[in-house]
Amino acid sequence: MFLTNQDLNFPFSLIQELTFIHSNAFGPSINSLMSLYLSSNQIQAFDQDFVNNVQQLNYLNLESNECVNENFQGVPGNREQVVESLSTCITNFIGSASCTFSETGYGYFCNLAIANIAGNDFEEIGGEHLEGRTNEDVVVVQALFQNTRNIPTRICQQFPNIEDIFIQNSEVEIINEESFANCASLWHLSLDQNRIRTIPDNTFRNNPNFERFHAISSGINHIGASAFQGTILREIYLGKFCKLWIACCV
């Protein structure tokens, strides 16, 4: 990797795993940045505020990425053209989330479609309720084979009476205390086959009814000492076949 106060270079041989670019990715260096090479990565999303904020960026190389394959010259003087060329990347960065609601044997159910590559939150999760039903009636949220870097806080804010959450095979990397802060009724969480590495301290401190946690094949290698403090956790599934029973409160 080659880095100065004016040029940031991510060559093909060193980095090929960038999936999104946030407006604050390069901190104060954005004010003096003149050249940025991000070719041959896996970029799927790009924050429009990055394009809006650069002052001296003369060369931007985004060849051979997933949402764009182009070079740009003189970005500050051609912002509108750059934004137009990056429209798919920018839409991907903003993300979207909506529910298809149904009545099931488990209760009122949200089948969540979510595209959230950059791990943003949402002002609202879309979807049309069944007649006579409201957000307060939702007790199960399921997202299978979706794409979200985090668990948006909007899920528990909009559906405060959730008891079961299943977000599986959905590229989740980050969970923390904010993820479930408004889900006081949560008792079962399944995050199988995601990319979570850490469960931080206090993640479930606001979930006094929490009993069952599943994260099979999610790559977890660290659990904070107080991650489950305040719960009544009784069952954990980790790894592929490991099953751990806890007989008393944590």
C-alpha positions as CSV (number, residue, x, y, z in Angstrom):
1,M,0.0,0.0,0.0
2,F,1.3,3.5,-0.9
3,L,0.1,6.4,1.1
4,T,1.0,10.1,1.3
5,N,-1.0,13.1,2.3
6,Q,-2.0,13.6,-1.3
7,D,-2.3,10.1,-2.9
8,L,-3.9,7.0,-1.7
9,N,-3.1,3.9,-3.7
10,F,-4.7,0.5,-3.2
11,P,-3.0,-1.8,-5.8
12,F,-4.5,-5.0,-7.1
13,S,-1.9,-7.1,-5.4
14,L,-2.5,-5.8,-1.9
15,I,-6.2,-5.0,-1.4
16,Q,-9.1,-6.6,-3.3
17,E,-11.7,-6.6,-0.6
18,L,-13.1,-3.1,-0.3
19,T,-16.9,-3.3,-0.6
20,F,-18.0,0.3,0.1
21,I,-16.5,3.8,0.5
22,H,-17.8,6.0,3.2
23,S,-17.5,9.8,3.2
24,N,-15.2,9.8,6.2
25,A,-13.1,6.8,5.0
26,F,-9.9,8.9,4.7
27,G,-10.5,11.5,7.5
28,P,-8.9,14.9,7.1
29,S,-6.8,13.6,4.2
30,I,-9.9,14.1,2.0
31,N,-9.1,17.9,1.9
32,S,-5.7,17.4,0.3
33,L,-6.3,14.2,-1.6
34,M,-5.3,14.5,-5.3
35,S,-5.3,10.9,-6.6
36,L,-7.2,7.8,-5.4
37,Y,-6.7,4.4,-6.9
38,L,-9.3,1.8,-6.0
39,S,-9.2,-0.5,-9.0
40,S,-9.9,-4.2,-8.9
41,N,-11.6,-4.2,-5.5
42,Q,-15.2,-5.4,-4.8
43,I,-16.8,-2.0,-4.4
44,Q,-20.6,-2.2,-4.4
45,A,-21.5,1.1,-2.7
46,F,-20.2,4.6,-2.7
47,D,-21.2,7.5,-0.4
48,Q,-22.2,10.5,-2.5
49,D,-20.9,12.8,0.3
50,F,-17.4,11.7,-0.6
51,V,-17.8,13.1,-4.1
52,N,-19.5,16.2,-2.7
53,N,-16.7,16.9,-0.2
54,V,-13.4,16.3,-2.1
55,Q,-11.7,19.6,-3.0
56,Q,-8.6,18.7,-5.0
57,L,-9.2,15.1,-6.2
58,N,-7.9,15.1,-9.8
59,Y,-7.9,11.4,-10.5
60,L,-10.2,8.7,-9.2
61,N,-9.7,5.1,-10.5
62,L,-12.6,2.8,-9.9
63,E,-12.0,0.3,-12.7
64,S,-13.0,-3.3,-12.3
65,N,-15.3,-3.0,-9.3
66,E,-18.8,-4.5,-8.9
67,C,-20.9,-1.3,-9.2
68,V,-18.6,0.7,-11.4
69,N,-15.8,0.3,-14.0
70,E,-14.5,3.8,-14.8
71,N,-11.8,6.4,-14.2
72,F,-12.7,10.0,-13.4
73,Q,-10.6,13.2,-13.9
74,G,-11.0,16.5,-12.1
75,V,-13.7,15.3,-9.7
76,P,-14.5,18.8,-8.1
77,G,-15.1,20.3,-11.5
78,N,-17.3,17.4,-12.7
79,R,-19.2,16.4,-9.7
80,E,-22.6,16.1,-11.4
81,Q,-21.1,13.8,-14.1
82,V,-19.3,11.7,-11.4
83,V,-22.5,11.4,-9.3
84,E,-24.5,10.3,-12.4
85,S,-21.9,7.7,-13.3
86,L,-21.9,6.4,-9.7
87,S,-25.7,6.3,-9.4
88,T,-25.9,2.6,-8.9
89,C,-23.1,2.7,-6.3
90,I,-24.8,5.6,-4.5
91,T,-28.2,3.9,-4.4
92,N,-26.5,0.7,-3.0
93,F,-24.9,2.8,-0.3
94,I,-28.2,4.3,0.9
95,G,-29.7,0.9,1.1
96,S,-33.3,-0.2,1.5
97,A,-35.5,-2.3,3.8
98,S,-39.1,-3.5,3.6
99,C,-41.4,-6.1,5.2
100,T,-43.8,-8.5,3.7
101,F,-46.3,-9.1,6.5
102,S,-48.2,-12.3,7.2
103,E,-50.1,-14.2,9.9
104,T,-48.3,-17.4,10.9
105,G,-48.4,-20.0,13.6
106,Y,-45.6,-18.1,15.3
107,G,-47.6,-14.8,15.3
108,Y,-47.6,-11.7,13.2
109,F,-44.6,-12.0,10.9
110,C,-42.3,-9.7,9.0
111,N,-40.3,-11.3,6.1
112,L,-37.6,-8.6,5.8
113,A,-36.0,-7.8,2.5
114,I,-32.9,-5.7,3.2
115,A,-30.0,-4.4,1.1
116,N,-27.6,-2.5,3.4
117,I,-24.1,-3.1,2.2
118,A,-22.6,-0.1,4.1
119,G,-24.4,-0.9,7.4
120,N,-26.5,2.2,7.6
121,D,-29.7,2.7,9.6
122,F,-33.1,3.6,8.2
123,E,-35.7,6.2,9.0
124,E,-38.4,3.6,8.3
125,I,-38.8,0.1,7.2
126,G,-41.3,-0.1,4.4
127,G,-44.2,-2.5,3.9
128,E,-48.0,-2.6,4.0
129,H,-49.6,-4.1,7.1
130,L,-52.5,-6.6,7.0
131,E,-55.8,-5.0,7.8
132,G,-56.1,-4.2,11.5
133,R,-52.4,-4.8,12.2
134,T,-49.7,-2.3,13.2
135,N,-46.0,-2.3,13.9
136,E,-46.7,-3.1,17.6
137,D,-48.2,-6.5,16.5
138,V,-45.0,-7.8,14.9
139,V,-43.5,-10.6,17.0
140,V,-41.2,-12.3,14.4
141,V,-38.7,-10.7,12.0
142,Q,-37.0,-13.0,9.4
143,A,-34.3,-12.1,6.8
144,L,-32.8,-15.0,4.8
145,F,-30.1,-14.6,2.2
146,Q,-30.1,-10.8,2.3
147,N,-27.2,-8.3,2.6
148,T,-26.8,-6.1,5.6
149,R,-23.5,-5.3,7.3
150,N,-25.2,-4.7,10.7
151,I,-28.5,-5.1,12.5
152,P,-30.2,-1.7,12.0
153,T,-31.5,-0.2,15.2
154,R,-34.7,0.7,13.2
155,I,-35.8,-2.9,13.4
156,C,-36.4,-2.8,17.2
157,Q,-37.4,0.8,17.2
158,Q,-40.2,0.2,14.6
159,F,-41.2,-3.2,16.0
160,P,-40.8,-2.9,19.8
161,N,-42.6,-6.2,20.6
162,I,-40.4,-8.6,18.7
163,E,-39.8,-11.9,20.4
164,D,-37.9,-13.8,17.6
165,I,-35.3,-12.5,15.1
166,F,-33.9,-14.7,12.4
167,I,-31.3,-13.0,10.2
168,Q,-29.4,-15.8,8.5
169,N,-27.0,-16.0,5.5
170,S,-27.1,-12.2,5.3
171,E,-23.5,-11.0,5.5
172,V,-23.9,-9.5,9.0
173,E,-20.6,-8.4,10.5
174,I,-21.6,-6.1,13.3
175,I,-23.9,-6.4,16.3
176,N,-23.7,-4.2,19.5
177,E,-25.8,-2.8,22.3
178,E,-27.7,-0.4,20.0
179,S,-28.8,-3.3,17.7
180,F,-31.3,-4.7,20.2
181,A,-31.8,-1.8,22.7
182,N,-35.5,-1.4,22.0
183,C,-36.4,-5.1,21.9
184,A,-37.3,-5.7,25.5
185,S,-39.4,-8.7,24.6
186,L,-36.7,-10.5,22.6
187,W,-36.1,-14.1,23.8
188,H,-34.7,-15.8,20.7
189,L,-32.1,-14.6,18.2
190,S,-30.7,-16.6,15.3
191,L,-27.7,-15.2,13.3
192,D,-26.6,-18.4,11.6
193,Q,-24.1,-18.3,8.7
194,N,-23.1,-14.6,8.9
195,R,-19.6,-12.9,9.3
196,I,-19.8,-11.8,12.9
197,R,-16.4,-11.9,14.7
198,T,-17.2,-10.2,18.0
199,I,-20.1,-9.9,20.5
200,P,-19.1,-6.8,22.5
201,D,-19.8,-6.2,26.2
202,N,-23.3,-5.2,27.0
203,T,-24.8,-6.3,23.7
204,F,-27.9,-7.7,25.3
205,R,-28.1,-5.6,28.5
206,N,-31.6,-4.3,27.4
207,N,-33.0,-7.7,26.8
208,P,-34.1,-9.2,30.1
209,N,-36.2,-12.0,28.5
210,F,-33.4,-13.2,26.2
211,E,-33.0,-17.0,26.5
212,R,-31.7,-18.5,23.2
213,F,-28.8,-17.4,20.9
214,H,-27.9,-19.1,17.7
215,A,-24.9,-18.1,15.6
216,I,-23.9,-21.3,13.8
217,S,-21.0,-20.9,11.3
218,S,-20.7,-17.2,11.8
219,G,-17.0,-17.1,12.7
220,I,-17.4,-15.6,16.2
221,N,-14.0,-15.6,18.0
222,H,-14.6,-13.2,20.9
223,I,-17.5,-12.8,23.3
224,G,-17.3,-9.9,25.8
225,A,-17.4,-10.8,29.5
226,S,-20.6,-8.8,30.0
227,A,-22.1,-9.5,26.5
228,F,-25.1,-11.4,28.0
229,Q,-25.3,-9.6,31.3
230,G,-28.9,-8.9,32.4
231,T,-30.4,-11.8,30.4
232,I,-31.8,-15.2,31.4
233,L,-29.7,-16.9,28.8
234,R,-30.2,-20.7,28.8
235,E,-29.1,-21.9,25.4
236,I,-26.2,-21.1,23.0
237,Y,-25.4,-22.6,19.6
238,L,-22.0,-21.7,18.3
239,G,-19.6,-23.2,15.7
240,K,-21.2,-26.0,13.7
241,F,-22.2,-28.5,16.3
242,C,-21.4,-27.0,19.6
243,K,-24.4,-26.8,22.0
244,L,-24.0,-25.2,25.4
245,W,-26.7,-25.2,28.1
246,I,-26.7,-22.6,30.9
247,A,-28.7,-23.6,33.9
248,C,-28.9,-20.2,35.6
249,C,-29.0,-16.6,34.8
250,V,-25.9,-14.9,33.4
